[in-house]
Amino acid sequence: MSSQPEGEGLIQATFRLAMHSKSCPDLKRAEAQARLRLASAIIALDDAHLSDERHTFMEQAAVENALGEYGNALASLLRKEHSERETDDYREARQS
């Protein structure tokens, strides 16, 4: 028995992401922003690995933090849940 989603689970995930992305643009935006922060943290970690001058603990922690934030944003999108923080971030972004 595999812990990886297969068949119907992947189909349901694809369907939910597509439908909720259209019906909840603020949640989709939060997920996309969290994905970009994760990508940025990974790039910073890779760049730090290229430099032999120091340890990469801060970059590793940043990746872990960004990964957790992305997981939360993705779960919110899948569940159509608006957290108070996401709502505040959305309002702040719209006012800018």
N, C-alpha and C positions, 0 to 999 in steps of 0.2 A: 504494500500500500504506500503510495507516494504522498508526500505532504504538499506537492505542487498542484495547483488547480488544473483541472483538465476539462475537456469537452464542454459540458453544460455550464460549468462554473466560469470558464473563460467567455462563453457566449453571453452569460448574464452580466458579467463585469463589463464587457464591451457595450452591451445595450444600455446599462445604467450610466456608464460614463458618457455615452453619446446623448442620451435623453436629458440627464441632469446638467450636462454642459450647456445645452440649449435653454433649459428652463431656469437655470440658476447661474446667470453670467457672473455674478459677484463671487460665487464659490469657485467657478472655473478660473476666474482671474486670480483668486487667492492661491489656488493649486498651481497655476502657472508661475506666479511670483515665487512661491516656495521652491518649485523645481529649479528656477533660475538661481536662487540663493544656494541651493544644494550644488548645482553645477559650478558656481563660482567658488564655493568652498573646496570642491574637489580639485579645481584648477590650482587654487592657492596651495593645497597640500602637495600636488604634483610638482609645482614650482619649488616648494620648500625642500622636497626630496632631492631635487637637482643640486641644491646647495648643501655641501657637506659641512658647512660652518656651524650649524646649530641643529638642535632637536626640533621635531615637528609636533610637539604635544599640543600647542595651541591650535594648529591647523587640524589635527586629528579631532580635537574637541569640537571645533567649528563644524567639521563634517558630520560628526555624530549629532550635534544640535540641529543642524540643517536637515539631516535625514529624519529626525523625529518630527520636526515642523512639517516637512513634506508629507510624511505618513499621516499626520493629523489633518492636513489640508485635503489630502486625497480621500481619507475616510469621511470627512465632512461632506465632500462632494458626492461620494457614493451614497451617503445617508441623507443628503439634502438637509444637513444640520448647519445652522448659522451660530457660531460661537459668539460670545459678546466681544471678544478681541477682534474677530474677523469683521464684525459689523462696525466696530469702531475704526478699524483700519480702512474699511471701504468708505465710510463717511469722510475720513480724513483725506483720502486720496481724491475723492470727488470735489472736496473743497479747494484742493490745491490747483 
